[in-house]
């Protein structure tokens, strides 16, 4: 009987690595194992468990945040942000790269959708950067890395899902992610500055004749139009959560409405736009929730086979130190990120290890941010780094996949450094929630 949970887990993992659809692999294998081990009674329990998960009020935030992100993508906000930032920082070596980083951080706080951010910045800024003489690896690397910032900078869909799985308040996760998010942006910025100092030819400044057009009252108007409205929207969403005025789900509703109003104000709203936004929101939400249903079945069978108890006993009987177990889990999540999606890792691995962290008296709020930071690397790590594929799809023909792979290496290293910092200094995560709780 003790071998059954291990056999079950290996079957699921092998089928996933062979490329079978995640939701149906999780659900299908779970139903087969559940039937043969527990009999027909399993089909009485499974619908109740799925209903219990799907009726979770917090999960309503997922489609609302997706709607907010897709609507902002259609508003043309990213284009104006990039253009304005490029002109603001254009005099500096690496100014275009800094502007891409700043826009990536702002879009991360506004949308949280990696694919939309990477594609938008790839279409708008990559050709300009290459034309200005930027090294292709440097240009592509900063675009892909900046696009992933929406994974850690709140409001983030992954933090909503992790909060549900770990049973940690999503608002607390949003607050806890603020400082780690800024640390990551700062480390990316330092890397760009170092490139500008030691390899200035890789990140040239913009020509002065282009910058001359951007001054006076026109400059002020552009800055206000590009920054004020998105800033108000972000403050409305995050401020309402941090101040305790609204729950994350209610704040997501505010964000969805605010993004629609912003699109209206920019005269980009019409029935075609609304239809496209609704179709994309439905598609992304359905994918996430189908995986959630499969993961619920997986969790039910795994716990029914006492897999969580067996694993906990195995870890505790080995006298493994909590820090050692944490490092092993972080390594497993990092390696899984090479092959499977962040949603899949959240619903497969996190529920298995969460009870052990509870046994070891490790703060789940801290663990949630560590996992979110770790999962962010899954968008960059080959062979299945989604940011690489997103950018490759819109990149000029001369940019090779090899250059994209080389471009992301320093940023993966920086993300791992940031992960190490918040492992060594837990207060980077826990300090702000403590302060705001007072």
N, C-alpha and C positions, 0 to 999 in steps of 0.2 A: 504493500500500500504506500510506503514511503517513496517508492520510485515513481508513482503515478504523477505527482505534481511536477517532477523534473521532466518526465516524458512529455507531459502536456505542454510545458513551457518550451521545450526543444522543438516540438512539432510546430507550434505557432511561429517560433523564430525562424525555423528553416523555410517554411512556406512564405514568410515575409521576404526573406533574403532571395528566394526564387522569383520574386516579383509579383506574387498574387495580390489582389486588392486588399488593403489593410482591413477595412470594415468587415468585409465578408470572410476574410481569413479568421479574424478574431471571433466573430459571431459563429461561423460555420464549425470551426474546430471545437469551440466551447459547447455548442449544441450536441455535437457527436459524442464528445467525452461525457457531457452531462447526462445524456440519455443512457449510455452504456454503464455508467457508474451509479447513477441515482434513480434510473428508471423513469416512468411517466410522471412521477411527482415533480421532477425537475421543471416540466412545462407549466405547472401550477405556480411555481415560485418565480420563474424568470420574468413573466410579464409584470408582476408586482414590483420586482426590483427595477426594471426598466422604467416603469411609470414613476416610481419614486425619484429616480434620477432626472427624468425629463420634466418633471413638474417643479424642479428646483428653480426658485424665483431668480437667483443670481445669474443663471444661464441665459436669461432674456437679454442680458448685457451683450452677449456675443453678436447676435444679428444687428443690434443697434450700433455697436462700435464699427462693425463691418460696413453698415450703411453709411455711417458718418465718414469713414475713410474713403469709400468709393465715390461718394458725393463730392468730397473735397478734391479728389483726383479729377473729376469732371469739371470742377469750377475754374480750372486754369490757374489755381493758386501757386502750384509748384513752378510753373513757367515764370511768373512774375517774381517770386522769391529768388529763383536762381539768377535771373537777369539783374535784379537789384543788388544781390550779394556779390555777384561777380564784379559789378562796377564799384561797389564800396571797397572791396579788397584788391581791386585790379592792380594798384600801384606796387603791391608787394610781390616778391617772388613766392610762388605757391599760393597766391591770392585766390585763384580759381579753385584750387583744391580746398582751401579754407572755406570758401563759399559753399562748395558742395557738402562739406562736413556740417556747416551751420544749417543748411537747408535740410539735410538728412535728419538732424536732431529735431528741427522744428516740425518736419513732416511726421517724424516718429511720435512726437507729442500730439500731433493733430490726427493722424490716420492710423498708424500702427500696422499698416499692410505693407509687408516687405516687397512683394512683387510689384505693386503699383509704384512704390518709391524708386526702386532700382530702375525699372523700365522708363519712368518719366525722366529721371536724372540722366539715364543713359542716352535717351533720344536727344535731350536738350543740351547737355554739357559735354558729353564725350567727344562729339565731332569738333566742338569749339576748342577743347583742351588739346586734342591732337593737332588741330590747325595751328594753335599757338606754340607748338613745339614741345608739348608735354611728353615725357616718356610713356609709352602705351601701358606698361606695367603699373606705373605710378598712378596714372589717370584712372585706369579700370579698377585698381585696388581700392582707392578712396571712394569711388562710386558704390562698389559692392558693399564695402564695410559700412559706409554711412547709411545705406539702405536698410541695414539690419538693426539700426538703433531703435526702431519701433518695437523690437522684441523686449527691450528692457526699460525704455523710457515710457512711463505711464501716460495715458491709459493703454494697456497692452492686452491683447486677446489671450496671450499665453499666461499672463498673470491671473486672468479670470478663470481659465481652465485649471491652473495649478491650485488656486484658492479652493475650487470645488473638490479637487482630488485630495488635497491635504487637509481639507476642512479648516482652512485659515481664512479669516475675513479678507475679502478682496481689497477693501479700502486700506487695510493695514499693509497689504502687499504693495499697493500703489505708492503709499507713503515711503515704505522701506526701500523701494526701487529708485527713488529720486537721486540720492547721493551716489550709488553705484553707477547710475546712468550718466551723471555729470563726470564722474571719474573716467569712465570709458571715453566720453567725448574729449576730455582734457588730454588723455593719453594719445588719442588719435591726432589731436592738434600738435602735441609735442613732437610726434613722429614727422608730421608735415614740416614743422620748423627745422628739424634735424636734416631732412632731405634738402630743404632750401639752403641750409648752411653748408652742408658737405657735398651736395650734388646739385648746385644751382641750375645747371643746364637742363636738369630733368623737370624743373618747375618754373619756367620763365614768367615774367610779369606781362601784363597786357600792354599793347601799344598806347602811347600817350594820346594820340589823335582820337582814339575811341573814348578815352576817359574824359577828354575835354568837353564832350557833348553832355556829360552828366554833372551838372553843377547848378547852383542857385536854387530858385523856387521849384524848378522841375525836379531837382534831386530830392527836395523835401517831400514833394507830393508822392513821388515814387516810393520813398521809404515808408510813408504813412500808409499808403494803399497796400503795400506788400506785407507790412508787419502788424499793423494795428488790429485789423479784423481777426486774423488767425490767433493773435495773442489773446484777444478778448474771448474767443471760443475756447482756447485751451484753459484759460483761467476760470471760465464758467464751468467747465467739466471737472477739472482737478480741484479748483478752489471749493466747489460745492461739496466734494468728497472730503477734502482735508479739513474743512470747517465743520463737518458733521451735519451740514444742511440736507444733503442728499445721499442716498445709498449709491453704490457704483451702478446699479441698474437704472436708477432714476437719472443719474448723471449721464449715462449713455443715451437716454432719451433726450436730454437737454442737448447733448452733442449732435445727435442725428437731426434735431430740429434746427440747431444753430448752423450746421453745415448746409442745410437746405436754404436757410435764409441768406447765408453768405453767398451761395451760388446764385440766388435770385438777385442779390445786390450787384453781383458782377455781370448780370444779364446773360448768364450761361444756362439758365434753367428753362427747360421746355419738356414736352411730353416724351420726346425721343431720349433726352437725358434721363428723365425719371424712369423710363422703361429699362434702359441699359443698366442703371444703378440697381433697380429692383431684381433684374435677372441675375446680375453678378452677386448681389447679396444673398439671394436664394441659393445659388449654386455653392458659394463658399460655406454658407451656414449648413446646408444639407450635408456637404462633405464632412464637416466637423462633427455634426450630430450623428451621422451614420457610424463614424468611428467611435463616438461616445457610446452608442448602443452596443456595438461589438465589444468594446472594452468593458462595459457593464457585465455582459455575459461572461467574458473572460475572468473578471474579478470574482464573480459568483462561483464559478467552477473551481478556480484556484483556491479560494477560501474554503469551499466545500470539501476539497481534497486535503485541507489543512496545510496547504503549501506555505502560507504565511507563517503559521506556527512552526512548521518544520524548519523553515529558513531562519526564523528568529532563534530557535533552539540551537541550530547549527552555529550561528554567529556568536551567541552568548556562551555556549559551551567551549568555544575556541579561545575564550578570554581575549578576544580581539578588542583593542582600544577603540573608543568611539571615533577618534580622529583617523585611525587606520581604515575603519569601515567607510567613513565619509570619503576618503581618498579613493578607495576601490569603487564606490558608487559613481563618483565624479569621472573616473577613468572609463567606466562602462558606458556612461551616458555620452561622453565625448566620442568614444569609438562607435557607438550606435549611430551618432549623428552623421557619420560618414555614409551610412547606408539607408537610414529610415528618417521619416519626417518628425518634426518636433511634437506634433499632436500625437503621433503614434507612441513616441517615447513617453510622453506625459501619461498616457492611458495604460501603457503596458508595464513600464518599469517603476514609475513613481508609486502606484498603489502597492506594489510588492515590497518596496523598501521603506515606505512611510511607517508601518507598524514597528519596524526595528528601530527607526530613529526615535519613536515614542518610548520604546523600551529603554533606549540608551539616554533618555532625558535630554535630547538635543532639540533646541528651539526650531519648530517647523516654519516659523516666519523667516528665519535666517536660511534654512534649507531651501525654502521656496525661491528666494532670490538667487542662491547659488545655482540651483537647477536652471532657472530662467537665463542666467548669464551663460551657463554651460550650453544650453540649447541654442543660444544665439549663434554659436560657432557652427551649428549644423547647416546653416545657410551658406557657409563659406567653404566647408571642407569637401574636397573631392572624394569619390567620383560623382556624388549626387548633390553637391551644393547648389541649392535652388537659385541663389543670387548669381552664380556663374552662368546658369542656363538662361536666366532672365536677361542678363546683360548681353550674352552671346547672341540672343535673338534679335537685338536691336543695334548691335555694334557694326561699325563699318567693315567691309569685307577683308581689309588688311589685318584686322586684329585676330590673332590666333587663340585657340583654346589654351595652348601652352602659356601664352603671355598672361591670360586671365588667371590661370592656376598660380603662376609665379607672383602675380600682383597681390593675391590675397594672403600669401604666406606671412608677411609681417603683421598683418591685422589679426590673423588667428593667434599669433604669438602674443600680441597686445591684449587680446581678449582673455587669453589664459593667464597673463600677468595680472589683469584686473580681477579675475576669479581668485587667484592666489592671494591678492591683497585683502579681499573680503573674507577669505578663509582665515587668514592670519589676524585680521582686525574685525571681528564680528560687529563692533560698534558702528562701523561704517554703514551697516544695514539697520541695526537696532536703535541707534541713538535718536533719529528723527521721530519714529513712532512713539518712543518714550516721552520725548519733549512735547509732541502734539497731544498725547493722551492726558497731559496735565492741564 
